[in-house]
Amino acid sequence: MTAVTDEDHGKGESKGDSGEKPDGVKDGRWDDGLIARRAAAAAARDADEPVPVLAPADDDAEPQVEAYAPADGPLPARLDALRELVGLSRARLDRDTLAEAGRVLDEAAARQRLSSRHTVVAVAGATGSGKSTLFNALAGAPISDTGLRRPTTSQPIACSWTDGAAGLLDRLAVPGRLRRRPHPGPAAFDEALQGLVLVDLPDHDSAATEHRDQVDRVLALVDAVIWVVDPEKYADAALHERYLRPLAGHAEVTFVVLNQTDRLPGESADLVLDDLRRLLDEDGIALGEHGEPGATVMSLSALTGDGVPELREMIGRFVSDRTAATRRLSADVDAAAARLRKVYVAQGRPGLGERAREDFADRLAEAVGAAAAGQAAEREWRRNASRACGTPWLRLWRWYENRGLPGSLDRLGQALTPPEEELTARQRVEQAVRIVADDAADGLPGPWAQAVREAAFTGAQGLPEALDELAVKAGAPGAAKRGGGTETGKGKSAVDRLGGRPPKPPRPKWWPAAVLAQASMTLLQIFGGLWLVGQIIGVLEPGLVTPALIMLGGVVGGPLVEWACAAAIRGPARRYGQDAERRLREAAAGCGRARVLDPVAAELVRYREVRERYVTVTEFSTTGR
């Protein structure tokens, strides 16, 4: 097949050769589009001749730009949800992850600003597949170069059946000199094709890199595509792996045409077409069979014209429906959502359950020493209560202990405090934070799990010091040592900052009666002893029985009163210790909730918000993804 010249095609282009006429010059007459048509129309009226129709398109004559007005459907809501999804995720996901979704939003906005009366269909194929020949057959005129020279098509060439497509072609970056109109004939006046913008692309497997780049760029912008394959390259891996498989979700706006069937003898064309369908099914492309939505697959011969009318009829129905742009944008949203699935869809039901919260509170209570604080409060209550009913001699011994002399119980308790207690308490707090963060992040997608952990660890800064202060207020064992100078760094212990040791527990209501009873026993001992001393020195008359009994009553009565009081304070002391443990546990849990659980819960709420947006984006998926 020999190459057809521009003059034969009626393109009116300049190829740069000295023997060819410049653009707009035809048969010695200047043709500049609108002016030429008006002049020809006036001459025709004067001569009472029919008005000729010229091939080159001039969209600037009557722009007739009509804004995109999609039919009522889920696409606007899905685009809004995708836009909100991207906005809410910018602080959690990197720019590369959201790049495709941002591109889809930008392209959707650009397409919606342009004409909705036009459907842009690209004709793509490999070298020698005959796509330019098919392009010319659909246009009804030799608009695109065909021939043995490869590559024949170096830039996109567009043919628009109606005016008003200038904005769409500007978006595709099709040069003005490569914009055409179909020549007069059945194809030009086919009512079903009104609004069609057909674009012939360079070869997608061209040796020229810029040709492949143009194909990739235009394919991302058109409303539909006609893939032209030939019997030799229909199974080419470059076509299936680079284009058909990634665009499987765009099946409803995809036509796959097996060309050059005139080269196949007998039933070979049907066999090749069946094998092509098999390959498309393996690519994940839904085939439009039995009335189901999907890609249109057919065979034809652009050279002989066999099957071309059927394809033109299918394209006419497709164009007259005027939903191609909406379908394309919906498929783009589906593809963007499929890429984002791994960063939004969780495994299971992540979150903070009641059990996880209780375990976190238990670990903080253990770290702060709530149980030990409760036991210490119980002992303190007993000690404070026993002072009211203890014998004078026992009080004297306790006074000696409280002086802090070497060997006293207080000093012994301080000596027994392990030097690594502060480190152990801090490690317990860190372990509790790490466990609750892992529980909350379990099943979350990677970026959101990382955000949950960062929120937990950031909020946990200063938590050990805050728990130390709570322990000091509650009088937990070793709390003063752990809290010393850890928060302010000014050398003051937590005890000094809080105003000394915690207040002593209140004495029981029966304390005055116990004091009176113990004082009475003491007075009996003193009275009986003085009586005996007086008898011994001869001041009083002899009689050892009575003073001995009085003194013995005081000696025995004192411990009996103390024992009775100890039995009486056992229950209240236990309740007092339990209440102290509960208060410290609640305080530690509240501190942990404010610093750790609330920030973690806020991150989980943020994830649920974006998850709801993602569900909206995928709810009305046209590809089932």
Salt bridges, closest charged atoms under 4 A:
ASP6 OD2 - LYS15 NZ 3.69
GLU13 OE2 - ARG180 NH2 2.16
GLU66 OE1 - ARG117 NE 2.76
ASP80 OD1 - ARG83 NH1 3.02
GLU84 OE1 - ARG613 NE 2.51
GLU100 OE2 - ARG103 NH2 2.96
GLU100 OE1 - ARG339 NH1 3.57
GLU107 OE1 - ARG171 NH2 2.95
ASP145 OD1 - HIS9 ND1 3.51
ASP145 OD1 - LYS11 NZ 3.26
ASP145 OD2 - LYS15 NZ 3.43
ASP163 OD1 - ARG181 NH1 2.57
ASP170 OD1 - ARG179 NH2 2.46
ASP200 OD1 - LYS131 NZ 3.48
ASP203 OD1 - LYS131 NZ 3.40
ASP205 OD2 - LYS233 NZ 3.44
ASP216 OD2 - ARG242 NH2 2.60
ASP223 OD2 - ARG111 NH2 3.01
GLU232 OE2 - ARG263 NH2 2.79
GLU252 OE1 - ARG327 NE 3.89
ASP275 OD1 - ARG278 NH2 2.70
GLU282 OE2 - ARG278 NH1 2.82
ASP283 OD2 - HIS240 ND1 2.50
ASP283 OD1 - ARG245 NH2 3.00
GLU289 OE2 - ARG277 NH1 2.66
GLU313 OE2 - ARG317 NH1 3.22
ASP321 OD2 - ARG327 NH2 3.11
ASP332 OD1 - HIS250 NE2 2.60
ASP332 OD1 - ARG328 NE 2.97
ASP334 OD1 - ARG78 NH2 2.30
ASP359 OD1 - ARG355 NE 3.45
ASP362 OD1 - ARG585 NH1 2.74
GLU378 OE2 - ARG382 NH2 3.47
GLU380 OE1 - ARG383 NH1 2.58
GLU421 OE2 - ARG482 NH1 2.91
ASP438 OD1 - ARG453 NE 3.11
GLU465 OE2 - ARG426 NH2 2.78
ASP468 OD1 - ARG482 NE 3.34
GLU469 OE2 - ARG497 NH2 3.38
ASP579 OD1 - ARG582 NH2 2.20
ASP579 OD2 - ARG583 NH1 2.05
GLU581 OE2 - ARG585 NH2 3.71
GLU586 OE2 - ARG582 NH1 3.30
GLU603 OE2 - ARG92 NH2 2.67
